[in-house]
Amino acid sequence: MTGAISKTHWHSWCTGALPEGCAQCVQGRKLVLFITGLCPQRCFYCPVSEHKFGHDVVYANEWKIKNPDNPVELFEEARLTEATGAGITGGDPLARVDRCVDYIKRLKEKFGKRFHIHLYTPLKLVTKEKLQKLYAAGLDEIRFHPDLDDELLWPRLTLSRGFNWRIGVEIPAIPGYEEKTRKLISFIAGKVDFFNLNELERSDTKAAHFKLDAMHFVQKGDISYGIRGSSEMALEMITYAKNKGLRAHFCTAKLKDAVQMTNRLRRRSKRAALPFDERTSEGLLVRGCVYLEELAPGVGYREKLKSADRAMLRKLLDKAKSKIKAMVKADIVVDESKPRLLLSPKILKENAKAVKNLGLVPAIVEEYPTVDAFEVEIDFL
Ligand code: SF4
């Protein structure tokens, strides 16, 4: 306990029960639905990457949805991660409100009414009509992201009252913004159900990175992206919120990395793993991989993947698979997304020399169980 606030089991702090959206998120059961990169706001700390911000793209977790009118990947990702809910984010989801409405309806139809959906939005595009549409579609929780530097639009969040959903306000804890944050807390107390603060983090996007540097914000350590001073400020602010009678939760960078993400990876790896894959306690996959010489991981690998002639590679992989099968009794899967062959790490280690003699490149790879299969470690045999 720190005064009036208590530490949760998930490296966060709160002054009451967690909002339902957060309770599912910490278990890794909330699918992150990035509904569009369009956003009329320009927050200086915006964490949205350059390849998403300003682009009308849709992602279900890391999975880019090819055709937003038919989001088949969304349902598959929800199934693979055993999601019991989704958090709709962006960009500003209200820039594509009809898409939000459509997806909320589809998710509720597919997974049932209890599939919990929350949505984040700044205030620029909020109207009663849009809120009415979202509510009618079945949205359970709405979280506003007001601009601390411009209070003109703050009263708009009261338009969400009168609907039977939970209303929250969520902002980053910005050191130096104590007075503005207190002002916001005083404004929302009695009007919303909860107040969430996120630890301010260093962003990988160039614009936000430079702005945070220019404002003399410093990363608090090598491991965490959290900004020095943000946690201390957040704890002070949630105590202030509590004294105003407002339920508050402070979500740390560690919660997102060590708890929410790990829990989601563990769930996904259970479902995404092939029978011969090994799984680490963090939910990563350890796989036996065989690459074609011209497309083995190394310098320029990602670029080569983009320009590869998939049909030709498929033929070469099928041929390589037959040759290995002639030598080794093992299940071998052609992975077209990378492209490569996958087989048991143990069997591959035992037969590495023979595989190399075929002009192929064997490796043991530890990677994320996500759709991009991001490699953490590649050990060439
Ligand atoms: S509202 Fe969200 S997406 Fe838009 S600029 Fe701010 S942080 Fe980025």
Residues whose N, C-alpha, C, O or C-beta is under 5 A from the ligand:
A	BS01	SF4	C39 Q41 R42 C43 C46 P47 V48 G90 G91 D92 P122
